[in-house]
Amino acid sequence: MEFADPARAPYTARDRALIGAGHARRARARIARHPRYRPTPLHTVPGLAGTLAACIKDESARMGLGSFKALGGAYAVHLLAEREPGGAPFVCASAGNHGISVASGAAEAGVPCVVHLSESVPEAFADRLRGLGAEVRRSGRDYEDSMAAARRDAERHGLRLVSDSSWPGYTEIPLEVMRGYSVLFDEAAEAGGPYTHVFVQAGVGGLAAAAAGYVRDRWGEHPKIVIVEPEGAACLLESARAGEPVRLPPGRTALGRLDCREPSLIAHRLLRTLADLYVTVTDEQAEQAAHLLAGHGVHLSGCGAAGAAGLLGLSPSARAALGLDGTSRVLLVGTEGPVEPE
């Protein structure tokens, strides 16, 4: 499925106040103090899908945690710990990687942490969380169930909720998480920009909104921004179609870290005007993209390769509308490495 954004509009000062290059630089300066911080590699695959080059930001070894999420949750936790030293334990819901980031930040800050996982999250993630000292609780069938459980813990027991999603009345912490994510785009700009097209996969949309804000602030309106979602969990696409956040019924996708039924409020509002196109990919397309990239020495999971799958699966009409051709320089994000089987 492909859906051109009918509400596309220029980046504004109001958008910049939320997310942009300035926020990325400030977050990068803070994150760079961490002993494990290093910019992740930017691999180039010439001629991918008929482009001049596809540049893939490989987040599979980010700070020893294995995904771009290392930049977000831990960053927000450190900021909270500095503002409220000796505060209550942290709590979050996760499909895997966000929880690992929050747990890592909490361990570094010396604060207890509870992570709610749904039944569908592989036990490999639960084991990694326990290894970081987090208490793991299995809560419900999907991410939305585990998110509801984390919110209940925060409300009933006074725990500090660190979510990468946002809703009315809860925006400050998710914004800091997004600003952490934007660091990877600052690195990509420094290593290989500018880019004509950016393809970025989305669950609740925090990474995608970070990309959109950074790219518009840094390079203006010319780059085309494409949001890629699983066919079975396209909450941002359907929200863009409806013009307001939409909660989807349960779907089916094996792309677990992208399996989200409701978008982050802030992400939806930013992407509704800053994105150019929404596309969906099947689980099979994502796995095929991961296999193709492995042949070029870039090892990702299906989730990690979903942005590349969006590029590879574009229809001729979408390619023409985006001006995607042999002169294009495309930025992709390899969001995570291969996931161990249960």
N, C-alpha and C positions, 0 to 999 in steps of 0.2 A: 504494500500500500504506500502511496505517495500523496502528500498533502502540502500544497504551497500555502504559506502563511498569508492570509488575507489582511492581517492587521500589522504587517511589517511597517515600521516607522523608524526615524532616525534615533540614534543614541542621544540621551539627554543628560543634563546636569543632575537630574533626579536619579537616573540610572547610575551615573558615576559616583554618587554618594553611597550607593549600595555596593557596587563591585566595579573594579577597573584596574588599570595599571598601577595606580598609586597604592591601592590596597595590597596588590601583589608584591610590590617592592617592600612595603612595611612588614608584611607577613614573612617574606623571604629573609629579611634581616633578622627577624626573631627566630625563625626556624633554623637559620644557618648557625646559630649558637649550639645546636645539638651536635654531639660528637659524631653521630652517624650521618649527618647531612652531606650529601654529594648530589650535584645535578645528575639526573638519570640520562642514559644514552638517547641520542636521536639517530635512528637508523634511516637510511635512504634506500628506497626500492625504486629504481628507475623504471619508467614505463608502466607502472601498475595501473591497470584499467584504462590504458590509453592516455595517461597523464605524462607530463614531463618528468615528474618525480612525486612519490608519496613519501613523506617524512613521518616516521612512526616514533612517537615518544614512548619509550619502553619503561613502564613503571613496575615491572615484575620484580625488581630488587630494591625498591624504594625503602631506604633506611632500615633494611633488614626485615621489613614487615610484609613485603610481597605485593603491594598495590598502591595506587595513588592515594587511597584513603589515609595512608600514614601522614599525609600533609594536613588533613582536616580535623579529625576528632582529637588527636593528641594536641594539636595547636590550640583548639578551643579549651581543652582541659587545662593546659598550662596557663592560659590567660585567666581562667576561673580560679585556679589554685593561687595565683599571684594576687588576684583581687580579694579573695576570701580565704586566706590561709587558715588551716585547721577546720575547714568547713565540712559539711556532710559528705557521705560517700556519693560517688557518681553512679548513674544508671543510664543504660541505653538499650535500644533494640537494634538488632543487626541481622543482615543476611550473611554475615561473615567478616568482611574486611573492616567495616566501620567499627565493629566491636573490638577488633584487634588493636586498632589505632587508639580508641578510648582507653582500653585496658593498659596499653603500653604507656600512655600519658599519665594515667592514674598511678601506675607502679612507680614511674619516675618521680611523681609528686608525693609519693608515700601516702596515698589516699585509697581506701577500699573502693571496689568497683563491682557492680552487678550488671551482667549482660543477658538480655532475654533473646533467645533464639527460637525460631519456629521449628516444628518437627522436620521440615524439609531441608534445613541447613546441615551439610555434611558434618559428621562427627570430627573430622579432621580440624575444622574450625573450632569446635568446642574444646578439643584437646589443646590447641594453641592458646586459647583464652585462659584455660586453667593454668597452663604453663607460665602465663603472665601474672598469675595471682588473682584473676577475676573469678567471681562466683557466677556460674552459668546456670540459667534456668530455662527449661524448655517450655515455651508458652504459645500454644495454639498451632494451627495448621499452616499459617503463612505470615509474611512480614507484618501485615496489618494487625494480626492478633498479637504478635510479640510487641509491637509498638503500643498497643492499648495496655498491655500488661506493664510496660515500662512507665507509661504515664500514670497508671494507678499507683505504682511504687513511689513515684515522685510526689504525688498528691497526698497519699495516705501516710507516708513515712518520712517525708521531708528530704528525700534524696535529690541530688542535683542532676536533672535530666540533660543529657548531651545528645541531641538528635541532629541528623543531617537533613531532616525535613522540617518544614515550617507550616504554621497554621495561624489563624487570627489569635493575637495575644502571645504568640511564641515565635519570635523572629530573630532576636539578638544573637543567640548562640548558633543557630543554623547559618546566619550570615558570616560569623567568624569561621565556621567550618568551610564555607564556600570560599572565603578569602584565602584560607590555607590551600585549597585546591588550585587557586589561581597562580600559585608559585610555579607550577609545572609549565604553564603557558609563558610565564616570564622567562623561564629557562629555554623553552623552545624558540622564543623570539630572539634571544641572545645567540642561540646556536645556529639558527637557520632561517629566520624570517626575512621578509614578509611572505605570507602565504596567500594564495588566491582563493582557497577553499579550506574549510575546516569541517571535518566529520567527527562527531562526538556522540558516544552512546549515552543512554540515560535510563536511570531507574526512577527516582523521585525528581531528578533534574538538577541537583546541586552542581555537579561537574559541568553539565551542559551550560548552565547559567553563568558559571565562572568563566567558561570559554567565551561565551557570547559577550559578556561585559568587558573582558580583557581585550578581545580581538577588536571590538568596535572602538574602544578607547585608544588602542595602540595604532590601528590601521584604518579606522573610519568605516565608511559604508560599503566600500568596494568588495571586500572578501565575502564569499557566500558561506553561510553557516547552516549545516545540515544536522538535524537531530535524529539519531538512530535508536529505535526501540524494538523489543521483541514483538513479533506478531501477536503473541498471546497476552501482552501487557503494555499496550500503547496508551498509557494514561495521559501523557503530554500531548500526543497527537489528538486524541479525542477531546481534551480540554481546549486545545487551540481551535478545533472545529466548533465546539460549543461556545467559545468565548468566555468560559469560566471554568474553574476547576471541576473535574468530573471524577467520580469514584466508580471504577469499573467492577463488574462482577468477577469472581474468581476465573482466571484463565489457565492456560496450560503452556508452560515454557520450561525448558531445561536450563535456561540462562538465569540461574538462581539469584545472582547479585543484581539482576535487572528486573526481577519479577515484582513489580510494584503496581498497585491498583489505583493509587491516588497521588497526584503530584505535590511537591512542595509548593506552598502558596507563593513564596518569593520567586522561585524558579519559574513557575508558570507565568507570573506577571512580567518578568524580564524577557523570557523567551517569546512570549506572545508578540512582542514588537521587534525583537532583535534577531530572531531566527528567520531563515529564508524558506526552508523546506523541512518537513518531517517525513521520515521513511520508516518502514518496518522490515525486519528480516526474520526468517525462520530460524529455528534452532540448527537445522542442517546447513543453512547458508553461513551461520556464524562458525560452526565447526569446520566447514570447508575453507573459510578464510583463515582460521587458525592453522590449518594444515598447510595452506599455501605459504603463509608467512614463516612457518617453521622451516620451509625449504630455503628461505632467505636468511636463516639464522636468528629469527625473532620468535621466541617461544612464549605463546600466550594461551589462555583458556578461550573457550568460545565467547564468554562475556568480554574478555580482554580484546578479542578480535572483532567485536560486533560493529565498531565504526568502519573498519575495513570492509566488512560484509556489506554495509550500506553503500559504500563506494562501488564495490564490485557488482552489486545487484541493481544499480540504477537503470531505469528505462531510457531508451534513446530520447524521448521527449523531455525527461527530467534533465538529462545531460545537456541538451540544447538550451533549456531554460536557465540552467546554472552557468552556461558558458564553459563547460568542462571539456577540455580538449588537450592536445599534445603540448600546449604551452603552460598548462596549469601546474601549480605547485600546491600539493595538498598536505595538510597536517592531520594526522590520525593519532589517537591516544590508545596505546596498548595498556589497558587499565590494570591488568593483573596477569601473573604467570599461570601456568597450568595448575589446576586444583587436584590434590590427591584424592583418589577414590575412597569411599567409606570402607 
